[in-house]
Every structure is written in C-alpha cells, then in structure tokens.
Amino acid sequence: MATTSKLSFRARNLDATKSMPVYCADELPDLAECTPINRAVAQMPTGMEKDEENVPFSSAPTSTNT
C-alpha cells in the first residue's frame, strides 16, 4: 500500500483551559502573502439512492383528518 502526503484536517473542540492569542489588525499578515490551504472535506455518502436525493420536499402541511 503506497502512502501519500495528503494533508488532512480534523476540527477539534475548543479547550477552555488553553489560552488563545489575540492579534491586532496590523499584526496580521496580508492575505496575498499566505499560501492557501485546501481544507476540503470529502463528500460522504448519504445512504440514499441518487434519485431519492433530488426529491423536493414540500413545506405545506398535510391533512390527516378525513
């Protein structure tokens, strides 16, 4: 099995016991200088059939009284 050097991103919960740095606007680098990071998440399967995924849902209430 070949290994790849693919970057992965996993969101983590914030830890209230750890301090977070606060920066002023003049301390931040220009966005043009930053290298964009691709943090795209692969689309997960929904468990539904393709034709079921595109079924429109109506927000109108349905009547069950006859």
N, C-alpha and C positions, 0 to 999 in steps of 0.2 A: 504494500500500500504506500503510495507516494504521499509525502507531506507537502502542504502548500503553505506559503507565508501570507495567508489571508488574514486581514485584521478582523477582529470580531468585537462587537460592542454589546455589553450587557448593562442595562440600567440597574443601579443599586439604590436601595433605600438610603435616605439621609441619616447620618448618625448625629444625634443632637449633642453628644458628648464631645465631638470633634469640632474645633474651631474652623471657620471658613474665612478666607481672605476677602477683604473688601477693597476694591480699587476705585480710584477717581478716574474720570474720563480721560484725562491727559496722561495717565499711566498705562492705558491700554494701547496695544499696537494697532496700526492701521489694518483693516481687513484685507487690503490688497497684499500685504506682506505675509499674511498667514496662508499656509497651504491648506486647501480644502480637504476635509476628511470625509470619506464616504462612509456614513453610518447607516446605510440602508439595511433594512431588515427583510429577509426573505419572506415572501408571502406564504402563509401557512394554508394548507388545505382546509376547506370549510366542512367537509364531511357530507356535503350535499352534491347532488348531480348538477352538471353545468346548466341544464335548462331550468332547474329549480332555483338557482341563484338569481336569475333575472326575473322572477315573478314579482310584479308590482304589488305592493300592499296598500290596501285602502284604509284611510283613517276614518271612514264613515262607520258609525256603529251599526251593528246588525241586530235585527229584531228576532228574539226567540219566542215572543208571545204569539200565539195563534188564536 
